[in-house]
Amino acid sequence: MKWTDVRDIAIALADSRPETDPLSVRFTDLMRWVMELPGFDDQPERCNEKILEAIQMTWLDER
């Protein structure tokens, strides 16, 4: 997965952290959690606030 795979990342987060409210997660934690996902392979510097917000909103939809 890459940072642009927003839906795949959101699904993986929903599966791995079902008890977590996506709106309560700080972007610093979200970024770290994404990078820890199995199959994630992208550079941290390619991430930005817009991508993290898209992941957060899609994760909320997936719940």
Helices and strands as residue ranges (DSSP letters): H 6-16, G 22-24, H 27-36, G 44-46, H 49-62
